[in-house]
Each structure stands twice: as C-alpha cells, then as structure tokens.
Amino acid sequence: MKIEWVDGSEIKAVVENGEIVISANREGMLSLAKHLTALADGIPGDHIHYDVNNSLEDGSTEMIIERIR
C-alpha cells in the first residue's frame, strides 16, 4: 500500500473528555484523505500507524486506522 503525504502536513490527535479529536491543517487533511482512500482500496488488515515519531505533532496520542472489511 502506497502512503502519500502532502508537503507541509500538520496533524494532531488527542483524547479530550473521552473523545478523539483529530486536528489538521489543509495539507494534513489532504494527506489523511489520501490515506483513507489507500486503505479503502486495500485489503482487510491493512492499517496506518501514526505517532509523534513519524507523522503527528508533539503532544499527540498514537493512532492506528485499520481496514476491517
């Protein structure tokens, strides 16, 4: 599965009051849209792991998005 990023992407994921909040700039939103499309075109079990070491802003909670069917 090919994961494409738009230059300048900024994405933050946090848990606030039991809710998951994903915040992103325009480039981050476009990147997430590309990632969701890639997952939709993939196979069950495909997933993308986001964390502060490779994709999320400092202070973010790790996040995994997985295709299930």
DACORPE-V140211 format. One record per residue. N is the residue number from 1. RES is the residue in one small letter. SS is DSSP state (A for helix, B for strand, O for the rest). Layout:
n:N res:RES ss:SS
n:N res:RES ss:SS
This chain:
n:1 res:m ss:O
n:2 res:k ss:O
n:3 res:i ss:O
n:4 res:e ss:O
n:5 res:w ss:O
n:6 res:v ss:O
n:7 res:d ss:O
n:8 res:g ss:O
n:9 res:s ss:O
n:10 res:e ss:O
n:11 res:i ss:B
n:12 res:k ss:B
n:13 res:a ss:B
n:14 res:v ss:B
n:15 res:v ss:B
n:16 res:e ss:B
n:17 res:n ss:O
n:18 res:g ss:O
n:19 res:e ss:B
n:20 res:i ss:B
n:21 res:v ss:B
n:22 res:i ss:B
n:23 res:s ss:B
n:24 res:a ss:B
n:25 res:n ss:O
n:26 res:r ss:A
n:27 res:e ss:A
n:28 res:g ss:A
n:29 res:m ss:A
n:30 res:l ss:A
n:31 res:s ss:A
n:32 res:l ss:A
n:33 res:a ss:A
n:34 res:k ss:A
n:35 res:h ss:A
n:36 res:l ss:A
n:37 res:t ss:A
n:38 res:a ss:A
n:39 res:l ss:A
n:40 res:a ss:A
n:41 res:d ss:A
n:42 res:g ss:O
n:43 res:i ss:O
n:44 res:p ss:O
n:45 res:g ss:O
n:46 res:d ss:O
n:47 res:h ss:B
n:48 res:i ss:B
n:49 res:h ss:B
n:50 res:y ss:B
n:51 res:d ss:O
n:52 res:v ss:O
n:53 res:n ss:O
n:54 res:n ss:O
n:55 res:s ss:O
n:56 res:l ss:O
n:57 res:e ss:O
n:58 res:d ss:O
n:59 res:g ss:O
n:60 res:s ss:O
n:61 res:t ss:O
n:62 res:e ss:O
n:63 res:m ss:B
n:64 res:i ss:B
n:65 res:i ss:B
n:66 res:e ss:B
n:67 res:r ss:O
n:68 res:i ss:O
n:69 res:r ss:O
